[in-house]
Amino acid sequence: MLGSTHGTLTTDSRRARVIACGEQPSPVVHGRPADVDDLDVSGRPLYADTPDLDRFFRPESVAVVGASDAEGRPNTGITRQLIAWAERVGARLHPVHPTRQSVFGIPCSPSLADLPEQVDLAVLLVGDPLPVIGELAEAKVKFAVAFASGFAETGAEGAAAQAHLAAAVRRAGLRLLGPNTNLNAFEKFRDDLDGPAIALITQSGHQGRPVFAMQELGVRLSHWAPTGNEADLETADFISYFSEQPEIGAIACYVEGLKDGRSFLLAADRAARRGVPVVAVKVGRTETGARTAASHTGKLTGADTVVDAAMRQYGVIRVDGLDELQDTAALLARARAPRAEGVVVYSISGGTGAHFADLATAAGLPLPSLSALKQAELHQWIPEYLSVTNPVDNGGHPVGDWRGRKIIDAILADPEVGVLICPITGPFPPMSDKLAQDLVDAAEQTDKLVCVVWGSPVGTEAAYRETLLGSSKVATFRTFANCITAVRAYLDHHRFVGAYRSPFDEAPRTPSPSFRKTQALMRPGQQLSEHAAKQLLRAYGIRVPREQLVTSAAAAVRAASLVGYPVVMKASGAQIAHKTELGLVKIGLTSASQVRDAYRELTDIARYEGISLDGVLVCQMVERGVEMVVGVTHDQLFGPTVTVGLGGVLVEVLRDAAVRVPPFGEDQARGMLGELRGRALLEGVRGGPPVDVDALVEVVMRVQRMALELGDDIAELDINPLMVLPRGQGAVALDALVVCR
């Protein structure tokens, strides 16, 4: 994350320092150094810098450093594969080796300085690439690939070596793939397949094999980026680049750890702007998975809840398995945008249709009932005793004659239908053969999505291998679950991009007046008292109760009369995190005598516990509403994140919360509330009134502004409870905790 963590450093100076490259590499936007209009209030880039990788994937000239043709040497097989790849892409290949005159009959240069021409790409077949980087800079090489291992994946010593390598690459002005990568970028792709392609990004080459093998099923692949340890080029760079390529219909990723959260979000934003779907397997959902991924790639995996929320926020489709990655990416790459969202399940078996419909409905797919008019039309060819409401059960026999195509065409003609799914649980020739052919023929004539689930475990049947897989219009699956996952992603993706507005376009570039008001409140490395924390909230327009800070019992009585009974009294001090547990909160006080006694008791407890107070707060008592929590925490990958959830004691018991990474719009803030399991409380339960959701959303947006402007100065912010009052009455921050960085 770019920016500073040093106390009260102003946002303007943070931005200036980032641009001046004081602590981090200077951000680059659109191929040039970033200026202030390219950065947000904390000095973070607002736009992805897309590297021009054309010369990486399609170089005109390639140098192979450490090339070999000696039998039995690992470099020999790699050299042979690179020669074949260079021929396919039309590149001139130059072996480099200090003691060889030629390699596989190709003249060999003793060093990079002796190359006959400037090369676009250097492939480094050396154990330690670091000494070669300076030579690459002198030779003005644009790109390099390092296969060597023993870097960040091995621990602290390897991480230090990788940091030296990354620094050398930056100084050299070249771009490096790796280290700890492989030959996947130089695979042989089929060139006889048509239609939009899948671009593949993997941090483990083996995990990309199933997607690569889809070419044998007729699915086109165009690129494979094996990013390895990502000392320089990272997953985000390839997402940005691939989203700009017109032939790419979807980007499939296998991600073990993200190098930089901000870069990933900017890349995902670029893909979302262009409507290019990104489908990702991101390991690290469990502690074991996260630990294993870190040992493999040497990068942070990030808190998985934040990673998950960030992906949803920018439309990245997260799937769990490689089989889901294959099927979902293939469908999204090849299918047009839906004409309607209605899904109809069509089967020759009532049991199959009912089973699939149950699973689809549980997954959130919309299965609308067909109109009475459409049902009457279908009953021309389907017996009256069979249900054609949705799912549609044809009973089997119509599939074998002319009626089968009529039924399919009639369903697809319904304007409410955007997707037709036909589960075929097993082959039953010749009817299954004709059904498959009818579905393929119908798909060729419609702009709607036709999906088939071929359930046979054999998979050698002609109806499957030739008819269904031979069609680029029909999406064919082998399992119910993968079909449902892919169709849901398809509908979600197009709904998302249709409404997408980049939050980076609206992100604040300059600090607000509120930011300047708060600078005197910051205490680097310390926790603020509740009184100071509420001053911070008030500066950002977040409502707090009427209250006064007092330092005597007499002053407490006067404050109570001004605030209005009943009152709450709380000890206020920078050392207090959990006042209730220490007995430092008194509620429902209704008289001057109770206030005097409470003041003495609170100060006595603080004195006994050795707690220093800045005073006692006498607060308005707010009772009627729903307790929520809104806060800011720091994620190692993404920086400041905003959380909203059920508050009070429920925050620790139920852990019902939603997370977003700033910047985000009001629609995302409302979406956070929709994710809460306890959202019904906001709508009113047991006769209670609905609460002021608009006021709650406004608080979330104001807290987001704090996160954007103060994110480098605040380690943690908790408003708990935020009392959300009945509709039209607002929300009040009853307590707040702020820890400065």
N, C-alpha and C positions, 0 to 999 in steps of 0.2 A: 504494500500500500504506500502511495506517495504521500509525502507530507511529514510534519514534525510531531514529536510527542513532548516538546519542551514547554511546559507550563503555559504562560500567558502570551506566548509569541502570537502576534496578530495574524489574521488570515492573509492580509495583504503581504506581509513579510514572508509567510509560508509559501505563498504563490510565487513570489519573486525568487525565493531560494530554490524552489523546485525547478523553475525555468533556468536559473543560473547553474543548475546541476551541482548543488552543494552536497547533498547527501545521496541522491539517487541519479541514475542516468536521466538526462533531460528528456522529457516526453517528446515524441515525434508524432505529428498529425499530418496526414496527407503528404508524407515524404519530406516535411520541413519541420524545423524546431517549433514547438508549440508556443503561441502567444497567449495573452491573458484571456482572449475570447474563446480559446480552445479548452480552458480549464475551469473547473468549478471553484467554489469559494475556498476549498481546501487545497487547491493546486493539483487536483486529479484530472486526467484527461477526460474529455467528454465525447471523443470520437476515436474509433479504432484506427490505428495505423496499419494499413494493409500492405504487407510486403509484396513486391512484384516477383512472384515465384515462377513466372513463365520460363525463365532461363534455368530454373532448377529442374522442372519436370521435362522441359524440351530444350536442353542446351544445344548450342552449336558445336561446342568443343568441351571435352572432358579429360581431366588428368587423373590417372590412377597411381597414387603415390604408394610405393611398396608392391607394385605389380609383380607377378611371378608366373612362370610356366613350369616350374620344377614339380615333378610328380610327387604326390604325397603331402604337399604343403597346403595348408588351409587357404592361403592367399591365391593359390592357383585356381581353385574352383570359383572363387569370387571374381577373379580377373576374367575368367572365361564367361561368366554370366554378364559381367559388365560390358564385355565386347559385344555380346549378342544384343544386349539392350541398346547400346549405342547405335548399332546397325538399324534396329527397329525405329529409333526416333530420329535417325539421320544426323547423328553427332559424330564428329571426328574425335577419336580416342587416342590419347598419348600416354603410354606407360612411362612411369618415372621410377628409376632404380639406380643407385650409384655404381653398381658393378655389372650391369647387364647391357649388352649392345642392342638386344631386341627381346620382345616377349610375344610369343605366339606369332612370330614373323613380323611384328610391328616395331619400327625403330623406337628405341628407348632413350629417354633423356636422363642424364645423371642427377639433375635437380630441377626444381621448379623454375629457377632462374634461366635454365637452358631450354625451356619449352620453345617450340617454333612459333607459337602464337599465344595471345592472351586467352585463357580458358574461362568458361562460365562456371564450371563445377569441378571441384577436386574431391575425389574419394580417397580417404586416408586409411590405408591398410597398415597402420603402424600401431605399436603398443601404447605409445604416449604421443598424443597429437599436439601437446602444448608446444614443443620446440618447432613444430612445422608452421604454426600460426603466423609468425613473423615473416616467413618466406611467402606464405599465401598473400600477405598484405603487400609485400614488395612486388609480387607478380600480378597484383590487382585482380585476384580471383574473387568472383562475386559470391559463390556458395561453396560450402564444404560439408562433407559427411564424415563423422567419426564413429567407427564401429567399436572402438576400445571400451572395455568395461573397467571396473575398479574405481568408480567415482562415487557420487552421492549415495548410490544404492548400497555401499559397503559400510557406511557409518561416518563419524565425524571427520576422520582423516581424509576419506574420499570426498566428502562434501567440501572440505577446504581446497582440495585439488581441483574440484569442479568449479569452485568460485574463481580460482586463478585462471582456469581455462576460459570461463565466461568473460572475465575482465579483459583477457588478451584478445578475444574475438571482438569485443566492443572497440578496443583500441585499433584493431586491424580494419574495421569498417566492413567486415564481411558478415555473412549469415551462416550459422552452423546448425546442421541437423545432428542431434546426438548430444553427448556420447551415449554408449550402450544402446545403439540402434542396430538395424539389420538391413537386409537386402530387399525388404518388401517394396520400397519405392521403385525398384527396378524389375518388378515382376512383368510377365508377359500378359497383357490384357487382350481379351478377344476384341477384334475390330469388325466382326460381322454382325454385331447386335445393334439394333436401332432404339430410338427413344431416349428420354432423359436418363442420365446415369447416376449412380451412387458414387460419391467420393468417400473414402474410408480413412479414418484417423485412429491409430491405435498406439498405446504405450507398451503393449506387449504384442509382438508380431503374431504369436500363436493364436491369440484371441481374435485376430482378424480373419483367420483362415475360413471359418464358416461363411462369412459374408463374401469373401473372395470367390469361394466355390459356387456361389449363386449364379455365376456366369454360365455354369453348365445347365442351369434351369432357365436360361434365356434372359437373365437380369443383367443389364449392362453396368460395368464398373469402369471408371475413367482414371482414378488416381488412388494411390495408397500412400499415406504419410505415416511412417513409423517413428514417432517423436522421441522415444527413448527417455533419457534423463532431462531433456529440454533445458540444457545449459543456455541455449539461445532461442532458436525457433521452438515454439510451443503450440499446443493444441489450438489456442486462440488465433494464432497467426494463420493456421491452415483453415479454420472456420471462416475467417474474414476473407481469405483468398478464394476459397471454394464458393462462397456465397455470391461472388462476382462473376463466376464462370457460367455462361449461358447454357452449356450442355448438362449442367449438374441439376438434378431434380431433388436430391436429398443428400444430407451429410450424415454418415453413420460413424459414431465415436465409441471407442472403448477407453475409458479414462480411469486411471488409478489415483492420480493426484493432480490437482490444478497448481500450476506454477504461480499464478497471480490471479486473484479473484476478479479484480477490476478489469484486467485484459479480457478475461473470459466473458464478462458481462457485455463489454463493448463489442466483442465479436458476435455474441448471440444477438445483440441489438442490431448489428449490421445485417445478419441473416434474417431477422424478423422484419426489418424494413423492406427487404427484397422478397419476402414471402418464401424463403428457402427453409424447409424443415430440417431441424437438427435433432437426431435421435441418438441417445447416449445411454450406454451402460456405465454407471459411475460406481465403482466399488468403494467400500468403506461404510456401508450402512451399519455394520456392527463393529464393536471394538476390535475383534479379531481381524476382521476384514481391513479395517483402517490400519492396524499395525502391520499386517502383511504387505499392504500396498506401499506403505512408507518404506519398508525395508527393500522393496523392489525398485522404487523410483526415487527414493530419497526426498520426497516433497511432502508438504502438508496435505492431508486429505480434507481438513476442515470439518467443523461440526456438521454432521450429516443433515440435521434439520435445516440449517442455513443453506447448505448446498442444494437441498431439495427445493426450498422456497425460492432461491435465486433462479434455478432452472425454470420453475413454473412461471416466475415473474417475466421471463424473457422468452417464453414459448419453447424452451428446450424440452423435448419429450424424453422423459427418463423411463427406461425399461429395465427389467431385472436380469434377463438372460440373453445369451447370444442368439438363441432361436427367435426371441421376440425382436431383437435388433435387426435380424435379417428380414423378417416378414414385415415389420412396421416400416423400415426404411424403403423396402421394395414397393410397398403399396403407396407410400407418400411420394416416392419419386415418379411413379407412373400414372397415378390417378389424377384426373382433372378435379377442379374445385366442385363441390357438391351443388347440384341444382336445388336440393331440398335436404332436410336433415332426417326425414322419416326413414326408418329401416324396416324392411319386410323380410321375414323368414319364410322361405318356400321349401317344402319338403314333400317326399312321397310317403312319409310315415308320421302319424300323429305323435308318436312317442319322441321321435327325433326332433320334430318341430317344437314340442313343448319343452324338452330338455334344453335346447339351444335358446329358446325364448327366455327361460328362467335365468340362465347364465347371462344373457345379454342385458336383460332388464336390471339384474343385480349390479351389473357393471356400469349402468347409467346410459345405455343406448336407448334412444327414443323409438319405441315400437308402437306407432299409432294404429288404432283400429281403422280398417278400411271402411269407406263410406258404404251405406246401404246400396247405393247405385253400383259401386264397384263390385261389391259382393254378388249382386244379382248378375252382373256381367260374367263373373268367374263361374257362377253356377250353371252357365250355359255348357261348360265343359267338365265341371266337377260335380259329382253327385250331391244332392241337397243335404244329405245327412252328415256331410263332412264340413268342418269349420273352415271358413275362408276369411275370418275376421283379421287375423294376424297373430300367430303364424297361419300360413295358408297350407292346408293339407290336401293334396290332390288324390290320395288313395292309391297311387301307383299306376293304374292302367292308362290314364291319359298320357303318361310320359312316353309310352311306346308308339304313339301315332301322331297325327297332325295336331291334336289338341295341345300337346306339350308346349309347342312354340307359341300358340295362341295365348295360353295362360301367362307365360313369361312376358310377352309383349304387353298384355293387358295390365299387369302389375307395374311394369316400367312406365307405362303411359300415365299413371296416376301422378298428378302434379305434387302431391304430398310426399311422394316416395323419391328418395335420393340414392338409396342403397338397397340392392337385392342380395340376400345371402341364401345360398342353397347348400345345406349340409348333406353330403352323400356319405353315409356311414360305412358303406362297403360296396364293392362292385357286384352288379347283378346283370351281366350282359344278357340280351342286347339292350335292355332298357337303360341301363346306366350309360352306355355308349351314346345312345340317342339323346339322353338328357344332357350330357356333357357337350355334345355338338350343338344342341339347341341353345344352350347357355352361351357358348362361344359366338354363335351366329347372331344372337340377340345383342351381345355386348358390342359387336362390330357396328350395329345399327343405332346405338344409343349413346348419349353423352353422360349416362348415369353409371354408377359403379356397380359392377356385378362381381360377387365373391363366391367362391366355391370352397367348401371344406371337403377334401378327399380323405376319408377316414381309413382307408385300407392300410394295414401295416406293411403290405408288400411293396406297393409303389412302383410296380413294373407294368401295370395294366396300360394298354394302349390309350384308353380314355384319359388316363392321367398323364402319361409320359408324352404322348403325341398331341392329343386334342387340347387338353387344358394348358399344359406347359408350352405348347406351340402357339398360344394366343398371348399377345401383349396387352390385350384389353381385359381379360379376366384375371382377377387376383386369386391365386390358388393357395390354400393353406392345408396343413396336415392335421391341425388340432383346432378344436373349438376355441380354446383359450387364446391362442395366437391370433385367430381371426378377430375375436372380440377386442383384444388389445389394440390391434392395428386399426380397425374401423373406428374405435373410440378416439384414437390418436388422430386419425384422418379428419374426423368431424371437429375435434377440439382445435386442431391446427388451423383449419380454414376459418373457424369462428374467431380464433385469436388474431390471425393476421388481418382479418377483415376489419377489426376494431382497433388494431395496434396503433398507438401513438408513442413515439419514443420519449421516455421520461428525460433523457439527456438533453433533448431540445429545450425543455422547460426548466432545467436545473439552474439554480441561481449562480450567477457569475460573480456577483459582488455581495459583500456582507450587508446584512440588514441593520437598521438602527438598533435593533434588539441586541445584536452581537456586541456592538460597542458598549452598550450599557452594562453588559455582564463581565467585562474584562476585570474590573476591580474585585469581583466576587471569587475569581479563580484562586485556588490554593494548591499549587503543584504538589502532587504526591499525597494530598490529604483528603479526608472526607469533610464535606460541608455540614454545618449544623442544619437542622430542619428549617430554621428561620432563614438562613442564607440560601438553602435549596429552593425554598418557596419564592424568595426574591428573584431567583433565576427564572423560575416558571412564570412569575408575574411579568418579568421583562419581555418574555415571548408571548404574552397575551393569554396565558393559561390561568383560568380562574382558580383562586384559592379562597378558603373561608375568611370571613372577617376575623382578624386576630391581632393581638398585640404581644410584644415581648416585654416582660417585666422582670424586675430584679428585687422586688420586695412584696410582702404579703399585702400591704396597703395598696400598692400599685396594681396588684392582681385584682383586688376588689373593685377598684376604679375601672380597670379594663373590662371586667365582667359586665359592669353596668352599661358600658359603651357598646360592647359586642352584643349583649342581650342574652339573658338566660333562656334555656340551660346552656352551659358552656362545657368545653373539654379543656383540660389543662395537661400540658406535656412538657417534660424537661427537654431543653434544647441545648445540644452541645455537639462538637465535631466528633467525639468519640463514641456516640451512641448509634448503634445499628438496629437493635431490636428493643425498643422502649417497652413494649408490652410485657415481654418476658421478665424484665427487670422491675416491673411495677412502676414505671415512670410515666404512666398515662392514667388520668382520672377522667371519667366520662359522666355526663348527666348531672353536673353540679347545678343546683338551683337556688343557692343562697350565699350571702356574703360569708357566713360562718364556714360553710363547706369549702368555699374558695380559699379562705385563710388556712384552714386545716390542710387542704390539698397542697398548697404552696409549701408549708412546713414539711409535710411528708415527702414531697418530691425532692426537696433540697436535702433532707436528711438521708434519703436513699442514695442520692448522688454522692454525698460526702462519704457515706459508709463504703460505697463501691469504688471510691477514688476517681469519680468521673467529674471532669471539669465542665461546668455549664457556662453558656453565654446568657442564660436567663431561663425563664419559664414562659411558655406560650399559653395565652388564654385565647381559646378559639371558639368561634361559632360552632354549634353542634348541628351537623347535617345528618339526617337519619334516613329519609325515604329515597331509595334508589337502588341501583344495582352496582355492586362493587366490582371495578375492573382494575387491571394493571396495565400501564403503558410504560415502556422503558427503552433504554438504549444500552447495548453491550457491544464489545469489540470482538469481532471474529478475526482469527489469524489470517484468513484468506481475503475476506471481503471488507474488513474494516468495520465502521459503525453499522450496526443493524438495529432495526426498530421492531419491538415485540408488543403485541397486545393480547390480553387474555382475561380470563376470570380472575378477579383480585381477592383481596383479603386473605384469609387462611386458605381459600380454595386454590390459590396459585401454587402452593406447595403440595397440596393433597391431590388435585386433579391434573395439574400440569397441562391445562387446556389453554394453549397459546398458539398464535400464528406469527410468523416472522417475515419481514421484507428487508431488502437491501436498498437504501437510498441511492439515487433518487427514485421516487415513484409517485404516481398520480393519485387523485382521489378515488378513482375506480379500484386501484389496488388496495387502498385503505379499506374500502367497503368489502372488497374480496377477502381481506383478512378476517373480518367479522363473520363472513359466511363460512369460513373454515372451522370456526369454533364449535365444539360439540355442545357447548352450553348456550348457543346463540338464541335458543328459544327464550331464555331469560330476558333478552333485550326486547322481545315482542310482547312480554307480559304473560305471566302464568298465575294460576290460581286466583283469577280475578284482578290481578295487579295491572296497572296501566303500562302500555309500552313506554320505553324510555327514549330519551332524546339521542337517537342514533346520529343525527347530523352533528350534534355537539361533540359526541365521542369521536367521530371522524375528523372533526376540526382539531381536536386535541392531538390525534395521531399525526396529522399533517404538521402541526406546530412542533411536535416533538421531532418529527423528521427534519424540520428546518434546524432545530438545535443539533441534531446528529450531523448534518451537513456542515454547519458552521463551527461547532464546538467539538467535532468528533476526535480531533487530535488532542483536545484538552480534557476530555471526560472519559474516564475508564468505565464508568457505570452510572446510569441514571434510572431510578425506579420511582414512578408515581404509583403508590399503592397504599391505600385504595384511592382510585379515582371514582368518586361517586357520580354515577350517571343518573340524573334526575328524570322524572316523567317528561314526556315529550313537550318540547317548547320551553323547558326550564333550565337547560344547559347541563354542564358537568363541572364538578368541583374537585380539585386535587386536595385530598384531606391530609396526605402525608407524602413526603418526598425524600429520597436518598440520592445524593450525588457524591461520587468519588472522583477526584481529579487525577489526571495522569501526571 
